[in-house]
Amino acid sequence: MQADNTAAEQRHYRFLGLDLILQGSVLAPRAETELLASHAIAMLRETGEVAPLVIDMCCGSGNVGLAVAHAVPSATLLSADLTEDTVATAKANVALLGLSDRATICRGDLFGALEGQGAEGKATMIVCNPPYISTGRLEGESAHLLESEPREAFDGGPYGISIQQRLVREAPAFLKPGGLLLFEFGVGQERQAQSLLTRSRVFECLDCPIDEEGRPRVAVARLKDTAP
């Protein structure tokens, strides 16, 4: 989206009832991602943990993790993304919501962004809305998405699951035993998501919540108490 002044660069949107902002080249959150956030909130509350740590990977503007932190006042949030614009926007939304005392935004490549944060083995929950459109589709039928939004927000590699693969592989090091992993996936990707979790041998796939059209869109898994 092109802009030639500050007012145009900063756009407002609502997510799960929160008023948030977008600035620079950052993906505009989709309504369907509220499914991920709402399930994360409900499941985090069910854990009953006094001071849970939540990690939000591929945080974009910060909407999912900040919705969780806002709804669960006892939670501490670590969010991360790759680009300067996403990190700056997420930090602006932290300030906007008054969550600076318990939300930290990091920049880097997936969990590499959390180096030095001391989060290994401590997270009650990890949430992620990763890129999940294949590179081929972005160069064909879905090329229109790149006219106004960044490739990094969509490109999930040759089969659309490259970031999901890394997420499932790297998340266990940061979760407590029994910790929860929730991530959004594309329409028709539920079997791939379930297969990734099953093949990991460390996750138990709990559920795949459906959207308003009855399509599975979120994977919910629990880290097994003991590795095989």
C-alpha positions as CSV (number, residue, x, y, z in Angstrom):
1,M,0.0,0.0,0.0
2,Q,1.5,3.3,-1.1
3,A,1.4,6.3,1.3
4,D,2.9,9.7,1.2
5,N,2.1,11.0,4.6
6,T,2.0,9.7,8.2
7,A,-1.8,9.6,8.4
8,A,-2.0,7.4,5.3
9,E,0.8,5.1,6.5
10,Q,-1.0,4.4,9.7
11,R,-4.2,2.6,9.3
12,H,-6.6,1.4,12.0
13,Y,-8.4,-1.9,12.3
14,R,-10.3,-4.0,14.9
15,F,-9.4,-7.5,16.0
16,L,-11.5,-9.3,18.6
17,G,-12.9,-6.0,19.7
18,L,-9.4,-4.3,20.1
19,D,-8.6,-1.1,18.2
20,L,-5.1,-1.6,16.7
21,I,-3.0,0.1,14.0
22,L,-1.0,-0.9,10.9
23,Q,1.9,1.0,9.6
24,G,4.4,0.4,6.8
25,S,4.4,-2.8,4.9
26,V,2.5,-5.0,7.3
27,L,-0.2,-7.6,6.6
28,A,-3.7,-6.5,7.4
29,P,-5.1,-9.2,9.8
30,R,-7.9,-11.3,8.4
31,A,-11.2,-11.9,10.2
32,E,-10.6,-15.7,10.1
33,T,-7.5,-15.3,12.3
34,E,-9.9,-14.4,15.2
35,L,-10.6,-18.1,15.3
36,L,-7.0,-18.8,16.3
37,A,-6.9,-16.0,18.9
38,S,-10.3,-16.9,20.5
39,H,-9.3,-20.5,20.9
40,A,-5.9,-19.5,22.4
41,I,-7.7,-17.3,24.9
42,A,-10.1,-20.0,25.9
43,M,-7.5,-22.7,26.2
44,L,-5.1,-20.5,28.2
45,R,-7.8,-19.7,30.7
46,E,-8.5,-23.4,31.0
47,T,-4.9,-24.1,32.0
48,G,-5.5,-22.2,35.3
49,E,-1.8,-21.2,35.3
50,V,-1.1,-18.2,37.6
51,A,1.5,-16.4,35.4
52,P,1.6,-18.1,31.9
53,L,4.2,-17.2,29.3
54,V,2.8,-17.0,25.8
55,I,4.9,-16.9,22.7
56,D,3.5,-15.4,19.5
57,M,5.6,-16.4,16.4
58,C,5.2,-14.6,13.1
59,C,3.3,-11.9,15.1
60,G,2.8,-9.4,12.3
61,S,1.1,-6.4,13.7
62,G,0.9,-8.3,17.1
63,N,-2.8,-8.9,16.9
64,V,-3.0,-12.5,18.0
65,G,-0.6,-12.4,20.9
66,L,-1.9,-9.0,22.1
67,A,-5.5,-10.2,22.0
68,V,-4.4,-13.1,24.3
69,A,-2.5,-10.9,26.7
70,H,-5.3,-8.4,26.8
71,A,-7.8,-11.1,27.6
72,V,-5.6,-12.9,30.2
73,P,-4.2,-10.2,32.5
74,S,-1.8,-12.6,34.2
75,A,-0.1,-13.6,31.0
76,T,3.4,-12.4,29.9
77,L,3.9,-12.2,26.1
78,L,6.9,-12.7,23.9
79,S,6.2,-11.9,20.2
80,A,8.6,-12.1,17.3
81,D,8.7,-11.4,13.6
82,L,11.3,-11.0,10.8
83,T,10.9,-7.5,9.4
84,E,11.5,-4.1,10.7
85,D,8.0,-2.9,9.8
86,T,6.2,-5.7,11.6
87,V,8.3,-5.3,14.8
88,A,7.7,-1.5,14.8
89,T,4.0,-2.0,14.3
90,A,3.7,-4.6,17.0
91,K,5.6,-2.4,19.4
92,A,3.2,0.5,18.6
93,N,0.3,-1.7,19.4
94,V,1.8,-2.8,22.7
95,A,2.0,0.8,23.7
96,L,-1.5,1.6,22.4
97,L,-2.9,-1.2,24.6
98,G,-0.8,-0.3,27.6
99,L,0.8,-3.7,27.7
100,S,4.5,-2.6,27.8
101,D,5.0,-4.0,31.3
102,R,4.3,-7.6,30.1
103,A,4.7,-7.7,26.4
104,T,8.1,-7.9,24.6
105,I,8.6,-7.8,20.8
106,C,11.7,-9.3,19.3
107,R,13.0,-9.3,15.7
108,G,14.6,-12.4,14.1
109,D,14.1,-15.6,12.1
110,L,11.4,-17.5,14.0
111,F,12.6,-18.8,17.4
112,G,16.1,-17.4,16.7
113,A,14.5,-14.0,17.6
114,L,14.1,-15.2,21.2
115,E,17.8,-15.7,21.8
116,G,18.8,-14.3,25.2
117,Q,15.2,-14.0,26.5
118,G,15.5,-17.1,28.7
119,A,12.3,-18.6,27.4
120,E,13.4,-22.1,26.7
121,G,11.2,-24.7,28.4
122,K,9.0,-22.0,30.0
123,A,6.1,-21.3,27.6
124,T,2.6,-22.4,28.5
125,M,1.4,-21.7,25.0
126,I,2.8,-20.9,21.5
127,V,0.6,-19.3,18.9
128,C,1.4,-18.7,15.3
129,N,-0.2,-17.4,12.1
130,P,2.5,-18.4,9.7
131,P,2.8,-17.8,5.9
132,Y,1.0,-20.7,4.3
133,I,0.5,-20.0,0.6
134,S,2.8,-21.9,-1.8
135,T,5.3,-19.9,-3.8
136,G,3.8,-21.2,-7.0
137,R,0.3,-19.9,-6.1
138,L,1.8,-16.5,-5.3
139,E,3.3,-16.4,-8.7
140,G,0.0,-17.4,-10.3
141,E,-3.6,-17.3,-9.0
142,S,-2.8,-15.5,-5.8
143,A,-0.3,-12.9,-7.2
144,H,-2.8,-10.2,-6.5
145,L,-2.1,-10.5,-2.8
146,L,1.4,-9.1,-3.3
147,E,0.1,-5.9,-4.9
148,S,-0.3,-4.2,-1.6
149,E,1.1,-6.5,1.1
150,P,4.5,-8.1,1.8
151,R,5.5,-11.5,0.4
152,E,6.9,-12.5,3.8
153,A,3.4,-12.6,5.2
154,F,2.2,-15.2,2.6
155,D,5.0,-17.2,1.2
156,G,5.1,-20.7,2.8
157,G,7.6,-22.2,0.4
158,P,7.1,-24.7,-2.4
159,Y,4.2,-26.5,-0.7
160,G,3.0,-23.8,1.6
161,I,4.1,-25.6,4.8
162,S,7.8,-24.6,5.2
163,I,7.2,-22.4,8.2
164,Q,4.8,-24.9,9.8
165,Q,7.5,-27.5,9.5
166,R,10.0,-25.3,11.3
167,L,7.4,-24.3,13.9
168,V,6.6,-27.9,14.8
169,R,10.3,-28.8,14.9
170,E,11.5,-25.8,17.0
171,A,8.6,-25.1,19.3
172,P,9.2,-28.1,21.7
173,A,12.4,-26.5,23.0
174,F,10.3,-23.5,24.3
175,L,7.2,-25.2,25.7
176,K,6.7,-26.7,29.1
177,P,5.8,-30.4,29.2
178,G,2.1,-30.3,28.4
179,G,2.4,-26.9,26.8
180,L,0.1,-26.0,23.9
181,L,0.8,-25.1,20.3
182,L,-1.8,-23.5,18.2
183,F,-1.3,-22.4,14.6
184,E,-3.4,-21.3,11.6
185,F,-3.2,-23.1,8.3
186,G,-4.7,-22.7,4.9
187,V,-7.9,-24.1,3.5
188,G,-7.3,-27.8,2.7
189,Q,-4.1,-28.0,4.7
190,E,-5.5,-29.8,7.8
191,R,-4.1,-33.2,6.8
192,Q,-0.7,-31.8,6.3
193,A,-0.8,-30.0,9.7
194,Q,-2.0,-33.1,11.5
195,S,0.7,-35.2,9.8
196,L,3.4,-32.7,10.8
197,L,2.3,-33.0,14.4
198,T,2.0,-36.8,14.4
199,R,5.3,-37.3,12.7
200,S,7.0,-35.1,15.3
201,R,6.3,-37.8,17.9
202,V,6.4,-35.2,20.6
203,F,3.0,-33.5,20.0
204,E,-0.5,-34.9,20.6
205,C,-3.0,-33.3,18.1
206,L,-6.0,-32.3,20.1
207,D,-8.3,-30.5,17.7
208,C,-8.7,-28.6,14.4
209,P,-11.3,-25.9,15.0
210,I,-13.5,-24.9,12.1
211,D,-14.4,-21.5,10.7
212,E,-17.9,-20.2,10.0
213,E,-18.0,-22.2,6.7
214,G,-17.2,-25.5,8.5
215,R,-13.5,-25.6,7.3
216,P,-10.7,-26.6,9.6
217,R,-8.3,-23.7,10.0
218,V,-6.4,-24.1,13.2
219,A,-4.3,-26.9,14.6
220,V,-4.3,-27.4,18.4
221,A,-1.6,-29.7,19.9
222,R,-0.1,-30.5,23.3
223,L,3.5,-31.3,24.0
224,K,3.7,-34.7,25.5
225,D,5.1,-34.9,29.0
226,T,7.9,-37.1,28.0
227,A,9.7,-37.4,24.6
228,P,9.6,-40.9,22.9
